[in-house]
Amino acid sequence: MRRVVQSADRKVLTSAAVTATAIAVVATVGLSMDTSPPDAPDITPLAESAPGTTSSATAGPTTTSTEEAERSPEEEPAPADDPAAAHIQPATIPDGPLGIPGIALDAYQRAADRLNAEQPACEMDWTLLAGIGQVESNQGGGRFDAQGNTIGRILGPRLDGSLPGTAVITDTDGGRFDGDPEFDRAVGPVQFIPSTWKRLGRDGNGDGVADPNNIYDGALAAATLLCNQGGSMADPSARTRAVLAYNNSLAYVANVNAWAHGYAVNAFPLPSDLPEIHQPKPTVEPPEAPEHCPEGWTGTPTAAPEPAEPGQPEPPVPGCTETPAPSEPPSPEPPAPTPPAPVAEETEVAPAPPPPPAAPGLPVIELPCIPPFCVPPPA
């Protein structure tokens, strides 16, 4: 991290780093990708769930802040089908500072603007949300479709108590979001436990569904959780309290603040600004290949196709070959036109031949003219 930092941020980073070396940092585990297709998300009105949950895959102590526990029903965030949500068109934004995916950058900025309009005193900064997204899932591995849905489900550890420091949280969503019908797992690019999502999940892209696997929905829900802790995110103490409600680890707070400052100044944090929180990088598994090639293609799919760019046709499925269209038989040549029959030229009518002469040897008898049959002589 560059050494030229704001005094407030440096105090938070220094305090968190020093405290982290003096306390036992809770062990965390990496993320995995479940590529099975999720069930239809739950968009029923948000309901209260049991306290004592966190919204992170980090295996820290699962605590709920006093402010969250004592919040009255009137202070609950808007339900998942928030009518004020503006529909988000498919994102085509280029990558932002430090290579943050453009669609994630858009989601964090929209969420910050939304929360600042709803709770101006919160003074939410998009870089804080980006810091959480980076620490939780490395920005989802950059694997989003054009609507902000992750390619496959990003899952935290199974909260069955088998890992040191993890709480036991039995299933609260029937496996709808995390695919586990026995125990809950944190879900999505900003890692919400299903029980917490039922209370805080929001529709960030206006599609009528609150889905933790969508970066727009997750970013708005994360901003809501932070702002509900009270105070301004520009105040170091209020900011630390809010991030601790997300994950009760001062080392986690230091990492989030370091990345947030890095996004603000476009400079990667120094190793000294990132105390160890035992959270390895997430493992991103590609989604499963489809069972069959699409219509008009032959072969056996070997992998899932890459997501299509907005406005572009679907990319081909690996292992499938397009079947060439049958060639049409050549059309027969039209018959040669028949030349018209020649028109006969008009000829002059030949005169009638004279009567044949009398046969020789016969006598010629001249009869006398008997009036009135005689022809008068010419005048």
C-alpha positions as CSV (number, residue, x, y, z in Angstrom):
1,M,0.0,0.0,0.0
2,R,1.3,3.4,-0.7
3,R,2.4,5.2,2.4
4,V,0.4,8.3,1.6
5,V,-2.9,7.4,3.2
6,Q,-5.6,9.2,5.0
7,S,-5.0,9.5,8.7
8,A,-8.3,7.8,9.5
9,D,-7.6,4.8,7.3
10,R,-4.0,4.4,8.6
11,K,-5.3,4.5,12.2
12,V,-7.7,1.7,11.4
13,L,-5.1,-0.4,9.5
14,T,-2.4,0.1,12.2
15,S,-4.8,-0.6,15.1
16,A,-6.1,-3.7,13.4
17,A,-2.7,-5.0,12.5
18,V,-1.2,-4.5,16.0
19,T,-4.3,-6.0,17.6
20,A,-4.3,-8.9,15.3
21,T,-0.8,-9.9,16.3
22,A,-1.8,-9.9,20.0
23,I,-4.9,-12.0,19.6
24,A,-5.5,-15.5,18.4
25,V,-6.8,-15.1,14.9
26,V,-9.6,-17.6,14.2
27,A,-8.7,-20.2,11.6
28,T,-10.7,-20.0,8.4
29,V,-11.2,-22.3,5.5
30,G,-11.2,-21.8,1.8
31,L,-14.2,-21.6,-0.5
32,S,-15.4,-24.2,-3.0
33,M,-17.5,-24.0,-6.0
34,D,-20.7,-26.1,-6.3
35,T,-21.6,-26.2,-9.9
36,S,-24.9,-27.9,-9.6
37,P,-27.8,-25.7,-10.8
38,P,-29.5,-23.9,-7.9
39,D,-33.1,-24.2,-7.1
40,A,-35.4,-21.3,-7.6
41,P,-34.5,-18.7,-5.0
42,D,-36.7,-17.8,-2.1
43,I,-38.3,-14.5,-2.6
44,T,-40.8,-14.7,0.3
45,P,-40.9,-11.7,2.7
46,L,-37.9,-11.6,4.9
47,A,-38.4,-13.4,8.2
48,E,-36.5,-13.3,11.5
49,S,-34.0,-16.1,12.1
50,A,-32.0,-17.3,15.0
51,P,-29.3,-14.9,16.2
52,G,-25.6,-15.9,16.4
53,T,-24.8,-16.1,12.7
54,T,-22.3,-14.4,10.5
55,S,-22.3,-13.7,6.8
56,S,-18.8,-14.8,6.0
57,A,-17.0,-18.0,5.1
58,T,-14.3,-17.1,7.5
59,A,-14.5,-19.4,10.4
60,G,-14.5,-16.7,13.1
61,P,-16.7,-16.5,16.2
62,T,-20.3,-16.2,15.2
63,T,-21.6,-13.2,17.0
64,T,-24.5,-10.8,16.4
65,S,-24.1,-7.1,17.3
66,T,-26.3,-5.5,19.9
67,E,-27.7,-3.1,17.4
68,E,-28.8,-5.9,15.0
69,A,-30.3,-8.0,17.8
70,E,-32.3,-5.0,19.2
71,R,-33.5,-3.6,15.9
72,S,-37.2,-3.2,15.8
73,P,-39.3,-4.5,12.9
74,E,-39.8,-1.0,11.6
75,E,-36.0,-0.8,11.1
76,E,-35.8,-4.0,9.1
77,P,-34.5,-3.4,5.5
78,A,-36.9,-3.5,2.6
79,P,-38.1,-7.0,1.5
80,A,-36.6,-8.9,-1.4
81,D,-39.1,-7.6,-3.9
82,D,-38.1,-4.0,-3.2
83,P,-40.3,-1.9,-5.6
84,A,-37.7,0.9,-5.6
85,A,-35.2,-1.3,-7.3
86,A,-34.2,-0.1,-10.7
87,H,-33.8,-2.9,-13.3
88,I,-30.2,-3.3,-14.2
89,Q,-29.4,-3.9,-17.8
90,P,-26.6,-6.4,-18.7
91,A,-23.3,-4.9,-17.6
92,T,-20.6,-4.2,-20.2
93,I,-18.3,-2.1,-17.9
94,P,-14.6,-2.7,-18.3
95,D,-12.5,-3.8,-15.3
96,G,-11.8,-1.2,-12.7
97,P,-9.0,-0.4,-10.2
98,L,-6.7,-3.3,-9.4
99,G,-8.5,-5.4,-12.0
100,I,-11.8,-5.5,-10.2
101,P,-14.4,-7.0,-12.6
102,G,-16.5,-4.2,-14.2
103,I,-19.8,-5.9,-13.2
104,A,-18.7,-6.1,-9.6
105,L,-17.6,-2.5,-9.6
106,D,-21.0,-1.5,-11.0
107,A,-22.8,-3.5,-8.3
108,Y,-20.8,-2.0,-5.5
109,Q,-21.3,1.6,-6.8
110,R,-25.0,1.1,-7.3
111,A,-25.4,-0.4,-3.8
112,A,-23.5,2.5,-2.2
113,D,-25.6,5.0,-4.0
114,R,-28.8,3.2,-3.0
115,L,-27.9,3.0,0.7
116,N,-26.7,6.6,0.8
117,A,-30.2,7.6,-0.6
118,E,-31.9,5.4,2.0
119,Q,-29.6,6.2,5.0
120,P,-27.6,9.4,4.3
121,A,-26.0,9.2,7.7
122,C,-24.3,5.9,6.8
123,E,-22.0,7.6,4.2
124,M,-21.4,4.2,2.5
125,D,-18.3,4.0,0.3
126,W,-18.3,1.5,-2.6
127,T,-14.6,0.7,-1.8
128,L,-15.7,-0.8,1.5
129,L,-18.0,-3.2,-0.2
130,A,-15.3,-4.0,-2.7
131,G,-12.9,-4.8,0.1
132,I,-15.4,-7.3,1.6
133,G,-15.9,-8.9,-1.8
134,Q,-12.2,-9.2,-2.3
135,V,-11.5,-10.8,1.1
136,E,-14.6,-13.1,1.0
137,S,-14.3,-14.6,-2.5
138,N,-11.6,-12.7,-4.5
139,Q,-14.5,-10.9,-6.3
140,G,-16.2,-14.2,-7.1
141,G,-13.1,-15.2,-9.1
142,G,-14.4,-12.8,-11.8
143,R,-16.9,-15.4,-13.0
144,F,-20.2,-13.6,-13.6
145,D,-22.7,-13.7,-16.4
146,A,-24.1,-10.5,-17.9
147,Q,-26.8,-10.2,-15.2
148,G,-24.3,-10.5,-12.3
149,N,-25.0,-14.2,-11.4
150,T,-22.0,-16.2,-10.4
151,I,-21.0,-19.1,-12.7
152,G,-21.7,-21.8,-10.2
153,R,-22.4,-21.3,-6.5
154,I,-19.7,-20.0,-4.3
155,L,-19.9,-21.9,-1.0
156,G,-18.2,-21.5,2.4
157,P,-17.5,-24.5,4.8
158,R,-20.3,-26.7,6.0
159,L,-21.3,-25.3,9.4
160,D,-21.6,-28.6,11.2
161,G,-19.0,-27.9,13.9
162,S,-16.4,-30.3,12.4
163,L,-13.9,-27.4,11.8
164,P,-12.3,-25.7,14.7
165,G,-13.9,-22.4,15.6
166,T,-17.0,-22.9,13.4
167,A,-20.5,-22.7,14.8
168,V,-23.1,-25.4,14.3
169,I,-25.9,-24.0,12.2
170,T,-28.5,-26.5,11.1
171,D,-30.3,-26.0,7.8
172,T,-32.5,-22.9,7.5
173,D,-33.3,-22.9,3.8
174,G,-34.0,-26.5,2.9
175,G,-30.8,-26.4,0.8
176,R,-32.3,-23.9,-1.6
177,F,-29.3,-21.6,-1.7
178,D,-26.4,-23.8,-0.5
179,G,-27.5,-27.2,-1.7
180,D,-27.2,-28.7,1.8
181,P,-30.4,-29.8,3.5
182,E,-28.7,-30.6,6.8
183,F,-26.4,-27.7,7.6
184,D,-26.0,-24.1,6.4
185,R,-23.1,-22.8,4.3
186,A,-22.2,-19.2,3.4
187,V,-23.3,-18.5,-0.1
188,G,-22.3,-16.1,-2.9
189,P,-19.6,-13.6,-3.7
190,V,-20.0,-11.7,-0.4
191,Q,-20.8,-14.9,1.6
192,F,-24.2,-14.7,3.3
193,I,-25.4,-17.6,5.5
194,P,-29.0,-18.5,4.4
195,S,-30.5,-17.6,7.8
196,T,-29.0,-14.1,7.6
197,W,-30.0,-13.8,4.0
198,K,-33.6,-14.4,4.9
199,R,-33.5,-11.3,7.1
200,L,-31.2,-9.0,5.0
201,G,-31.4,-10.3,1.4
202,R,-32.4,-7.7,-1.1
203,D,-33.1,-7.4,-4.8
204,G,-30.3,-5.2,-6.1
205,N,-30.9,-5.6,-9.9
206,G,-34.7,-5.2,-10.0
207,D,-35.5,-8.7,-11.4
208,G,-37.9,-9.5,-8.6
209,V,-35.6,-12.1,-7.0
210,A,-33.2,-11.8,-4.0
211,D,-30.5,-14.2,-4.7
212,P,-27.2,-14.4,-2.8
213,N,-25.5,-15.8,-5.9
214,N,-26.0,-12.5,-7.7
215,I,-23.4,-9.7,-7.1
216,Y,-26.0,-6.9,-7.3
217,D,-28.2,-8.5,-4.7
218,G,-25.3,-9.5,-2.5
219,A,-23.7,-6.0,-2.6
220,L,-26.9,-4.3,-1.6
221,A,-27.5,-6.7,1.2
222,A,-23.9,-6.3,2.5
223,A,-24.3,-2.5,2.4
224,T,-27.6,-2.9,4.4
225,L,-25.9,-5.1,7.0
226,L,-23.1,-2.6,7.5
227,C,-25.3,0.5,7.6
228,N,-27.6,-1.1,10.1
229,Q,-24.8,-1.1,12.7
230,G,-25.2,2.6,13.0
231,G,-22.8,5.5,12.5
232,S,-21.0,6.7,9.4
233,M,-18.6,4.5,7.5
234,A,-16.3,7.5,7.3
235,D,-15.8,7.3,11.1
236,P,-13.1,4.7,11.9
237,S,-14.8,3.4,15.0
238,A,-18.2,3.0,13.4
239,R,-16.7,1.4,10.4
240,T,-14.7,-1.1,12.5
241,R,-17.8,-2.0,14.4
242,A,-19.8,-2.5,11.2
243,V,-17.1,-4.8,9.7
244,L,-16.8,-6.8,12.9
245,A,-20.5,-7.5,12.7
246,Y,-19.8,-9.0,9.3
247,N,-16.9,-11.1,10.6
248,N,-15.8,-10.8,14.2
249,S,-12.0,-10.7,13.5
250,L,-9.8,-7.6,13.7
251,A,-7.4,-9.2,11.2
252,Y,-10.4,-9.5,8.9
253,V,-11.2,-5.7,9.5
254,A,-7.6,-4.9,8.6
255,N,-7.7,-6.8,5.4
256,V,-11.0,-5.3,4.3
257,N,-9.8,-1.7,5.0
258,A,-6.5,-2.4,3.3
259,W,-8.2,-3.5,0.1
260,A,-10.8,-0.7,0.3
261,H,-8.0,1.8,0.5
262,G,-6.2,0.1,-2.4
263,Y,-9.3,0.4,-4.6
264,A,-9.6,4.1,-3.7
265,V,-6.0,4.9,-4.7
266,N,-5.5,2.2,-7.3
267,A,-2.5,0.6,-5.5
268,F,-2.2,-2.9,-4.2
269,P,-1.8,-3.3,-0.4
270,L,1.6,-4.1,1.1
271,P,1.9,-7.5,2.8
272,S,2.3,-5.6,6.1
273,D,-1.2,-4.2,5.7
274,L,-2.7,-7.7,5.3
275,P,-2.4,-9.6,8.6
276,E,-2.9,-13.4,8.3
277,I,-6.4,-14.5,8.7
278,H,-5.9,-18.1,7.6
279,Q,-8.2,-17.6,4.6
280,P,-6.7,-19.1,1.4
281,K,-7.8,-18.0,-2.0
282,P,-11.1,-19.6,-3.1
283,T,-11.0,-22.5,-5.5
284,V,-13.0,-22.0,-8.6
285,E,-14.3,-25.1,-10.2
286,P,-15.8,-24.9,-13.7
287,P,-19.4,-25.6,-14.1
288,E,-20.4,-29.1,-15.3
289,A,-20.7,-29.8,-19.0
290,P,-24.2,-30.1,-20.4
291,E,-25.6,-33.6,-21.0
292,H,-26.2,-33.1,-24.7
293,C,-25.0,-30.9,-27.5
294,P,-27.5,-28.2,-28.6
295,E,-29.8,-28.9,-31.5
296,G,-28.0,-28.9,-34.8
297,W,-24.7,-30.0,-33.2
298,T,-23.2,-33.4,-32.8
299,G,-20.6,-34.9,-30.4
300,T,-20.2,-35.2,-26.6
301,P,-19.9,-32.1,-24.5
302,T,-16.5,-31.9,-22.7
303,A,-17.0,-28.7,-20.7
304,A,-19.5,-25.9,-20.2
305,P,-19.5,-23.1,-22.7
306,E,-18.1,-19.7,-21.7
307,P,-20.8,-17.1,-20.8
308,A,-22.0,-15.1,-23.8
309,E,-21.1,-11.4,-24.0
310,P,-24.1,-9.0,-24.1
311,G,-25.6,-8.8,-27.5
312,Q,-23.4,-11.7,-28.8
313,P,-24.6,-15.2,-29.8
314,E,-24.0,-18.1,-27.4
315,P,-20.5,-19.5,-27.7
316,P,-20.1,-23.1,-28.9
317,V,-20.1,-26.0,-26.4
318,P,-16.7,-27.6,-26.2
319,G,-16.7,-31.1,-27.8
320,C,-19.7,-30.3,-30.0
321,T,-19.4,-29.9,-33.8
322,E,-22.0,-28.1,-35.8
323,T,-23.9,-30.4,-38.2
324,P,-23.6,-28.9,-41.7
325,A,-26.9,-28.2,-43.3
326,P,-27.9,-30.6,-46.1
327,S,-27.0,-29.2,-49.5
328,E,-29.9,-28.6,-51.8
329,P,-29.9,-30.4,-55.2
330,P,-29.1,-28.1,-58.1
331,S,-32.1,-26.8,-59.8
332,P,-32.7,-28.2,-63.3
333,E,-31.7,-26.0,-66.2
334,P,-34.7,-24.5,-68.0
335,P,-35.4,-26.0,-71.5
336,A,-34.1,-24.1,-74.4
337,P,-36.8,-21.9,-75.9
338,T,-38.3,-23.3,-79.1
339,P,-37.7,-20.9,-82.1
340,P,-40.9,-19.6,-83.6
341,A,-42.1,-21.1,-86.8
342,P,-41.1,-19.0,-89.8
343,V,-43.9,-17.0,-91.3
344,A,-44.6,-17.8,-95.0
345,E,-44.2,-14.9,-97.2
346,E,-47.2,-13.7,-99.2
347,T,-47.0,-14.7,-102.9
348,E,-48.9,-13.4,-105.9
349,V,-51.9,-15.6,-107.0
350,A,-51.0,-17.3,-110.2
351,P,-53.5,-16.9,-113.0
352,A,-55.7,-19.8,-113.8
353,P,-54.3,-22.0,-116.6
354,P,-56.1,-21.9,-119.9
355,P,-58.5,-24.7,-120.7
356,P,-56.9,-27.7,-122.3
357,P,-57.2,-27.9,-126.0
358,A,-59.7,-30.3,-127.4
359,A,-58.6,-33.7,-128.0
360,P,-57.3,-34.1,-131.6
361,G,-59.3,-36.0,-134.2
362,L,-62.7,-34.9,-133.1
363,P,-64.8,-32.7,-135.5
364,V,-65.8,-29.2,-134.5
365,I,-69.5,-28.6,-134.9
366,E,-70.6,-25.0,-134.9
367,L,-74.3,-24.7,-134.2
368,P,-76.3,-21.8,-135.6
369,C,-77.4,-19.0,-133.3
370,I,-81.1,-19.2,-132.6
371,P,-82.7,-16.0,-131.2
372,P,-83.3,-14.9,-128.6
373,F,-80.3,-16.8,-127.2
374,C,-77.8,-15.3,-129.5
375,V,-75.3,-12.8,-128.1
376,P,-75.6,-9.6,-129.9
377,P,-72.5,-8.6,-131.7
378,P,-70.4,-5.9,-130.3
379,A,-71.3,-2.3,-131.3
